Amino acid sequence: FPIIMLGEKELSKENLVALKEGYSFLNKFLEGNTFVAGENLTIADFSCVASISTGSVILPISSELYPSLFKWYQKCKALPYYDKANGPGLNNLDALIETKLGSAYTKRNA
């Protein structure tokens, strides 16, 4: 929001910390589980993957820092309908962020 709507040129330190905390929380939650609500794919996974994929545009998920989250995200991205359902919007967001941030745009690992 701050980048797209307010014209900010980078994510604030507070927002980066919040994003990392969200990654850490979900990583911990996924430890020992295949999916968000247990061993079966549910609507909770679809909801969470939409948010996580959006966050990853700015701050890609590190497999070293968040191994359970990374594994889950890769599993979600491999679903046969993921690209059709989430891909176009995610690609548009990525392009919009790059347009707004110009050459200052660099993806960092969380």
Rosetta blueprint (number, residue, H / E / L):
1 F L
2 P H
3 I H
4 I H
5 M H
6 L H
7 G L
8 E L
9 K L
10 E L
11 L L
12 S L
13 K H
14 E H
15 N H
16 L H
17 V H
18 A H
19 L H
20 K H
21 E H
22 G H
23 Y H
24 S H
25 F H
26 L H
27 N H
28 K H
29 F H
30 L H
31 E L
32 G L
33 N L
34 T L
35 F E
36 V L
37 A L
38 G E
39 E L
40 N L
41 L L
42 T L
43 I H
44 A H
45 D H
46 F H
47 S H
48 C H
49 V H
50 A H
51 S H
52 I H
53 S H
54 T H
55 G H
56 S H
57 V H
58 I H
59 L L
60 P L
61 I L
62 S L
63 S L
64 E L
65 L L
66 Y L
67 P H
68 S H
69 L H
70 F H
71 K H
72 W H
73 Y H
74 Q H
75 K H
76 C H
77 K H
78 A L
79 L L
80 P L
81 Y L
82 Y H
83 D H
84 K H
85 A H
86 N H
87 G H
88 P H
89 G H
90 L H
91 N H
92 N H
93 L H
94 D H
95 A H
96 L H
97 I H
98 E H
99 T H
100 K H
101 L H
102 G H
103 S H
104 A H
105 Y L
106 T L
107 K L
108 R L
109 N L
110 A L
